[in-house]
Amino acid sequence: MKVAVLGCGAIGAVVAHALADGEVSGAELVGVVHADATDPPGLPVLDFGSAVDRADLVVECAGQAALAEFGSRVLAAGKDLLVVSAGALADDAIFGRLTGYDAGRVYLSTGAIGGLDLLAAAARAGGLSSVRLTTTKLAGNLVQPWMDQEQIKLLRKTTEPIELLRGPARKVTAAFPKSANVAASVALAVGDWDLVDAAVVADPDAELTSHVLTAEGTAGSYRFEIRNHPSARTPTTSGIVPHAVLRAIRSMTGRAVLPL
C-alpha cells in the first residue's frame, strides 16, 4: 500500500519516518506534503497533486484547516483518506463533502483516546443516555486566538485548575481545534454530536494530558481514563497520536492480526 502523508509536524514526521524506515509491513511511503519553508531531512517531498497520484492512502496530519481544504480532493481522486483532525467533521459542510464519494473511503484514527469501539457498540446495543468527556491539559497549552488578554493572563498565572468551556462536542472541538479532536472522535463513535457533553480544563500542574470519559446506556456503564504524555515537539497534542496513526495503517495493510 503506497502512502502519502499530509503534514510533517509532530504527528506527520513520526509517521513518515516510520514508514520510510519500513516499520509498517505492507506500507510504503511515497512522500510527504508540507507547507514549511524548509523540507524535512531524510524524507521525499511531493506537491499535493503528485502525492495523490502516487498514493493509495493519504494520511492527514496537518490540522483541521488542511483537512477542510484537501480532504475532498483526495477522495474525488478515488484515494483513501486517514483522518487525524476529526474535529473538522463537526462542520456539517465538511462532513458532507467527505462522505459523498463512492470510490475513496474515509477512515478515522483513534488519536489520543481509547474505548471508542466499545462505545460505538454500546450506542448500537439499545443506545446511550449520557456521554461525558473531560479533557485536562497544561494551562499554558490551551491559549486560543479567540481569548482576550484577561483570559490569557488568567491561564498563564492560575495556580489551580480552571474549566474553560463545557458544552456539546461540536462546540468544544470548534473552540479548541488543536486540543479537542478527542471530543469529535467520541461524538463520531456514538453517532451523536449533541449527546456528548465535553469540557476542557486548564491545569497549571498537569504533567500529563488526561481524558476522562464516562457513558451510561442500555448495555452498561462505562468509564475510561487516559493519561498521555504531551508531544515534546508540539505540546498541544499527545505523543501517542502518531503511533495510533501507524497502528491504523498497519491494520489497513492486512498484514497484522489486530482488533478492529
Buried (B, 14 or more C-beta within 10 A) or exposed (E): BBBBBBBBBBBBBBBBBBBBEEEBEEBBBBBBBBEEEEEBEEBBBBEBEBBBEBBBBBBBBBBBEBBBBBBBBBBBBEBBBBBBBBBBBBBEEBBEBBEEBEEBBBBBBBBBBBBBEBBBEBBEEEBBEEBBBBBBBBBBBBEBEEBEEEBBEBBEEBEEBBEBBBBBBBBBBBBBBBBBBBBBBBBBBBEBBEBBBBBBBBBBEBEBBBBBBBBBBEBEEBEBEBEBEBBEEBBBBBBBBBBBBBBBBBBBBEEEEEEE
